[in-house]
Amino acid sequence: MTNHLSTPTAENIEIMIEDIAKRLKMAAVAALRPESFDISQYEDIKDIYDLVRSKDHYSINEMEAIVTELGRLRKL
C-alpha cells in the first residue's frame, strides 16, 4: 500500500494525513486538513506517516509530539 506513497502528490498527502488522524484517534490531528500542507513538506509528512504506521499504540506524550510536528509543517 505504501509504495504508491513514494510519489509527492497532494492526493498522497491527503491519504497520509487522514490515516494519521484515524490511527491516533485525536481530534487535534483530525483538525489538520490535508490542504494545509505544502508538497515541499512531503518527505517530512511521509516520515511521520511511516512512524505512526509502525506502532499500534502511542503514549499521550508521543501523540502530542506528533501533532506538534504536524502543526509545525502546516502552511501559514
C-alpha positions in Angstrom: 0.0 0.0 0.0 2.7 2.5 0.8 4.7 2.0 -2.4 2.5 4.4 -4.3 3.1 7.0 -1.5 6.7 7.5 -2.6 5.4 10.0 -5.1 4.9 13.5 -3.7 1.4 14.5 -4.6 -1.4 16.4 -2.9 -3.5 13.3 -3.0 -0.8 11.3 -1.2 -0.6 14.0 1.5 -4.3 13.7 1.9 -4.1 9.9 2.3 -1.3 10.1 4.9 -2.9 12.9 7.0 -6.2 11.1 7.1 -4.6 7.8 8.1 -2.5 9.5 10.8 -5.7 11.1 12.2 -7.5 7.8 12.2 -4.7 5.9 13.8 -4.1 8.4 16.5 -7.8 8.9 17.2 -7.1 12.5 18.1 -9.4 15.5 17.4 -6.3 17.7 17.1 -5.0 15.6 14.2 -8.4 15.4 12.6 -8.5 19.2 12.6 -5.4 19.2 10.3 -6.7 19.5 6.8 -4.5 17.9 4.1 -4.7 21.1 2.0 -2.9 22.8 4.9 0.3 21.2 3.9 2.7 22.1 1.1 4.1 19.5 -1.3 7.6 20.7 -0.3 7.0 19.2 3.2 6.2 15.8 1.6 9.2 13.9 2.9 8.6 15.1 6.5 5.0 14.1 6.4 5.9 10.7 4.9 8.4 10.2 7.8 5.6 11.0 10.4 3.2 8.7 8.5 5.7 5.8 8.5 6.3 6.3 12.2 2.6 6.3 13.0 2.1 3.1 11.0 5.0 1.4 12.7 3.2 1.1 16.1 -0.2 0.2 17.4 -0.3 2.3 20.5 1.1 5.7 21.5 1.5 7.5 24.8 -0.1 10.9 25.3 3.4 12.5 25.0 4.1 10.7 21.7 0.8 11.8 20.3 1.3 15.4 21.4 4.8 15.3 19.8 3.4 14.0 16.5 0.6 16.6 16.5 3.1 19.4 17.3 5.4 18.3 14.5 2.5 18.2 12.0 1.4 21.6 13.2 4.9 22.9 12.5 4.7 21.6 9.0 1.5 23.3 8.1 1.4 26.2 5.7 1.0 29.6 7.4 
